[in-house]
Amino acid sequence: MEKRHRLASKREAGRSERLVERGNEICLGVMRLVEVLDRLEMLLEDCGALLNVSQPPVTGKIGLRWWKLRGGEVEREPIVVVWKKGKGGRFYPDVVDIAVVLRRVKRGGGFALGSDVTRDVVRVMVLALKMRGRILGLMGEMGGVGRVVVAGYGEKVDGWCADVGYWRTVMGGRLDGRFGSCD
């Protein structure tokens, strides 16, 4: 009986060491995802600041706010809002789904001057929010973390950081000192 069990096992020597090595690789992958997530959140802050200066302070202005959700996590979550003017003359944020926010970008009137920048920033912001959701989902499941998943995220965020940096340059001195870089 003992002999049959040993033959059926076919366990190779050094398997434990290889599993520990694989675990270390997974840990490094998770650490890289956390770094990318941190850079994404800084990018989202930059996008929110750009949206704040590329649009006039009137009804229809798109913004990004970090809110604590009821019954949700302790951390703040990025929420896309459109500002509306209430009866008392005060502005209030109206939450907008990221799937339709690009259609809400205004181009006429006071919005015309920064409409191109606003449209491009909103596009990057939506992509970054979607990627952030995917990363948080992966980290929650922990089964999907690996080298293949991590590979493309860093390069995409680098490209988006370059775009946002360019838009910051285009917007000129209005942004000086308002926020840091996503690098």
N, C-alpha and C positions, 0 to 999 in steps of 0.2 A: 504494500500500500504506500509506504513512504517513497519507494523508488518511482512509482507511477506519478506521484505528486511532483517530484523533482523534475521528471521528464516533461510533464505537461506545462510547468511553469515557464521554462526557457527564459528566465530572467537573466539579463546580461549584467556583468560586473560593471560598476561605475554609474549605474542608472541614477542613484540618489544624487551624485555630484552633478550629473547632467540636468536633473530636475531643479536643483538649487541654482545652477547657472541660468536655466530658463526663467526661473522666478526672478533672478536679478535683472534679466533682460526686460521682463514685464515691468518691474519697478522702475527701471530707467525710462521705459516707454510712458508710464504714468507720469513721471516727473517731467518729461518733455511735453506731455499733454497739458499739464498744469501750467508750464511756462507759456505755451501757446494760448491757453485760456486767459492768462494774465495779460498777454499782449493784445488779445482780442478785446478784452474789457477796456484797456487803455485806448484802443482804436475807437471803440464805441463812445467813450468820453470825448475824444477828439471830434467825432462825427456830431455828437450833440452840441458841442461848442460851435462848430461850423454852421450847423442849422440855426443856431441862435443868432448869428450875425449875418447870415446870407438871406434872411427873410425879415420883413418889417414886423413890428409888434402889433399885428391886427388879427382878426378872426381868420382861421385857416392856416396859421403858422404851424408847421410840423416840428415836433421836438422829441427829445429822448429824456426820460426821467427814470431814476432808480428808485423803485418802490418796494416796500415790504408787503408781500401779498398776504391777505387774510388766510389763516389756517395753513400757510405754506412754510417755506424755509425761513430761517432766521436771517439769512443774507438778503440784501436788496436785489431785485431783478430789474433788468432794463425793460422799460415799457415805452412803446411808441405812442405819442399823443398828438392830437390836433387841438390847438387852443381855440376856444370859442368865448364870445363875450356874453355874459349873463345879463339878467334884467337890471341888476344894480350897477352895471358898468364894469364889473370885475371880470377878469378872464378866468376860465376854469379849463382844466385839461380833460379831453375826451379820448379814451383809449381807442386806438385803431389797430386792426389786425395787420400784421406785416405783409400779408398776401395782397392787400389792396392799397397800402400806403403810397406806393409809387404813382398810382392814379390820382392821389390827393394833392400832388405837387402843383401849386398854382404858378401860372406863367405871366399873368397880366397885372396891370396896375403897379403897385409898389413892389410886387414880387418879381417883375421882369428883370431887374438888374442882376439878381443872383439866382435866377431860375435854373440856369445850366449847372451851376455848382450845386445847388440844392438837389436837383434831380440825380446827379452823379453821387453825391454824398448819401442820399437816401438809398440808392441802389447798393452801394457798398455796405451801408448799415444793415440792410435787409439780409444780404449774404452773410455778414458777420454774425447777425443774430441767429440765423439758421445754423451756421457752423457751431456757434456756442451751444445751441441746443443739442446738436449731435454729439459734441464732445462731452457735455454733461450726461447725456444718455449712455455713452460708452463708459464713462467713469462709474456711473451707477451700476451698470451690469458687470463691469470688470472682465467679462469673458471676451469682449471684442477688442481689448487693448493689445496692440502688437506693432511690430515694425511696419507692416503694410499700411495700417491706418494712419500712423503718425507722419509718414513720409510726405504726403502732399500738403498738409495743413500749414506747416511753417513757411513754405514758399508762397502760398496764397496770401497769408497774412503779411509777408514781406512786400508783396506787390501792392496790397491795399494800403499799407503804411506809406509807400512811395507816392501813391495817388493822393492820399490825404495830405501828405507833406507838400505836394505840388499845389493843391487847392488852398492850403494855408498861405503859400507864397502868393498865389493869385489874389487872395483876399487882402493882402497887404498888412499895414500897420494896425488894422482894426482888431487883430487877434493877438498882438504882442502881449505876453505875460498872462494870458488867460488860461493856458493849459500847456502841458509838457508834450514831448514827442512820444510816439508809440514804440520807439526803438528800445 
